[in-house]
Each structure stands twice: as structure tokens, then as C-alpha cells.
Amino acid sequence: MERTETAGLPDAAELLDGIPSQRAPASAPATRPAPVRPRPWRLLPTPTGTPFTFGYAAVLAVTSLVTEYADPDLVHSLLQGSSTDVAHLVRTPVLVLLASALWVAGGLLSPYAIGFLLVLTALERRIGGARTAVVFLLGHVLATLATEVPVGLAVLVGQLPDSSLHRLDYGISFGVAASFGALAGLLRPWLRWPLLVGFGWMLVQDLLAFTDPLSNWGHLFSLAIGVATWPMVRRWRGVGTGAR
């Protein structure tokens, strides 16, 4: 017969109490986020991080050296042949729209040349090179047409002389203004609106000065075109940029 008596045996709870308790695993110390170090070199284009802006800037550097040191007659001929005036837009629209964007009005130290480096670098790091080219060309092409087509119509109805069909018009400023407008849509609101209002006000002041109304209107048009791309560039942000 099995023995069921437990007399004289210590209680199981007392035995468990006598076993030394195991140490609980030490919790991992809270890691502090690494401090964000300023990287000022990211403000400028690099061959691997922003190849479109870097390559385009190299081309603009070459053409700027040509305008600075080449024979003045040759330079005038090149600029005239690249001008997006009405006469050229009617005959060879694609050629002059592309060629006119290879020159910097005012040279490499002009405000729009510096803006080109900073704005397009920042935009390309966010949306990639091909998409940055799309935004730039949208501003360059649409703003050019928005300013030159009215000139052609005004000449057609006799409001402007025929010489207006051959006005010298070239440069990167429309594309830069559109890129600035697009970039503003990717910035935080506390930075976006002061920059956008400040740049817009500068363009309005240039327009009120009435020194070059067509170009000044074109800058405002291109800025508005850049702002209109906000839904598009926000969808593109960070998709396959590979920027470093």
C-alpha cells in the first residue's frame, strides 16, 4: 500500500524559498540619439550624391568661361543663336529651349548661378536627379512660352514692332525659380513660408522696377509653376534618390 503520509517532510514552499533567486537580466541602458553634426558640404553638388546638378554645373562653368574669354563677336553669335525669342521658337523650338539653358546671364557669380547650386542640390537630394530635371525644365519651358507667346501675338496685331521678335533671351533663371518653388514645398512650414514670401517679394520688387518686365513676369510664372508641383514632388520625396 502506497504511503500518503507527509509528516516530517518540509513544505515545498519552504524549499523553494531556500533556493537562491536568479538575477534578472540587466536592462539595456537607454541609448541617446547620435548628435546631428552639420555637414556643410551637402549644400553643394557632388558627382555621386547629386550627379544631375554636378554635371549641369560643370557645363555652365564651361559656357561661362567661354562668354568671359572668347571673342565678343563669337559670344554674341552663340547667345543670339541660343535665344528663345519668338523668331527662334517658331523655327527651332526644341533646339533653342535646350540651348538657352546652357548659359548663365551675369556669369558664375550672379545670384541665379549661386541659387542654381544651392537650390538644385537640395532638391535633387530629396527627389533625385531625373525628377529635378523635370521640375527645372517645366519652369524653363513653360515660363518662356508664357512670356514669348504674348510678344508674338502683340507683334501680330501691331502693338509691338517686328524687332521684338528677335529680343535676346537666354539663361537658367526660370528653371531656378521653379526649382525654388518646388523645394519650398518639401521644407518644414517654419522655413517654407518665410523663404517663399521673401523670394516672391523680391521678384515683385523687380517687376515694379520695370527694368525687364518680360523676364520679371517670367520669374513669377516659374515660381508659381514650382509651387504647383508640390503634390508631385511630395510623392517623389525620398523615392529612390540614393543621395549621399
C-alpha positions, 0 to 999 in steps of 0.5 A, spaced: 500 500 500 502 506 497 504 511 503 500 518 503 503 520 509 507 527 509 509 528 516 516 530 517 517 532 510 518 540 509 513 544 505 515 545 498 514 552 499 519 552 504 524 549 499 523 553 494 524 559 498 531 556 500 533 556 493 537 562 491 533 567 486 536 568 479 538 575 477 534 578 472 537 580 466 540 587 466 536 592 462 539 595 456 541 602 458 537 607 454 541 609 448 541 617 446 540 619 439 547 620 435 548 628 435 546 631 428 553 634 426 552 639 420 555 637 414 556 643 410 558 640 404 551 637 402 549 644 400 553 643 394 553 638 388 557 632 388 558 627 382 555 621 386 550 624 391 547 629 386 550 627 379 544 631 375 546 638 378 554 636 378 554 635 371 549 641 369 554 645 373 560 643 370 557 645 363 555 652 365 562 653 368 564 651 361 559 656 357 561 661 362 568 661 361 567 661 354 562 668 354 568 671 359 574 669 354 572 668 347 571 673 342 565 678 343 563 677 336 563 669 337 559 670 344 554 674 341 553 669 335 552 663 340 547 667 345 543 670 339 543 663 336 541 660 343 535 665 344 528 663 345 525 669 342 519 668 338 523 668 331 527 662 334 521 658 337 517 658 331 523 655 327 527 651 332 523 650 338 526 644 341 533 646 339 533 653 342 529 651 349 535 646 350 540 651 348 538 657 352 539 653 358 546 652 357 548 659 359 548 663 365 546 671 364 551 675 369 556 669 369 558 664 375 557 669 380 550 672 379 545 670 384 541 665 379 548 661 378 549 661 386 541 659 387 542 654 381 547 650 386 544 651 392 537 650 390 538 644 385 542 640 390 537 640 395 532 638 391 535 633 387 537 630 394 530 629 396 527 627 389 533 625 385 536 627 379 531 625 373 525 628 377 529 635 378 530 635 371 523 635 370 521 640 375 527 645 372 525 644 365 517 645 366 519 652 369 524 653 363 519 651 358 513 653 360 515 660 363 518 662 356 512 660 352 508 664 357 512 670 356 514 669 348 507 667 346 504 674 348 510 678 344 508 674 338 501 675 338 502 683 340 507 683 334 501 680 330 496 685 331 501 691 331 502 693 338 509 691 338 514 692 332 517 686 328 524 687 332 521 684 338 521 678 335 528 677 335 529 680 343 535 676 346 533 671 351 537 666 354 539 663 361 537 658 367 533 663 371 526 660 370 528 653 371 531 656 378 525 659 380 521 653 379 526 649 382 525 654 388 518 653 388 518 646 388 523 645 394 519 650 398 514 645 398 518 639 401 521 644 407 518 644 414 512 650 414 517 654 419 522 655 413 517 654 407 513 660 408 518 665 410 523 663 404 517 663 399 514 670 401 521 673 401 523 670 394 516 672 391 517 679 394 523 680 391 521 678 384 515 683 385 520 688 387 523 687 380 517 687 376 515 694 379 522 696 377 520 695 370 527 694 368 525 687 364 518 686 365 518 680 360 523 676 364 520 679 371 513 676 369 517 670 367 520 669 374 513 669 377 510 664 372 516 659 374 515 660 381 508 659 381 509 653 376 514 650 382 509 651 387 504 647 383 508 641 383 508 640 390 503 634 390 508 631 385 514 632 388 511 630 395 510 623 392 517 623 389 520 625 396 525 620 398 523 615 392 529 612 390 534 618 390 540 614 393 543 621 395 549 621 399 
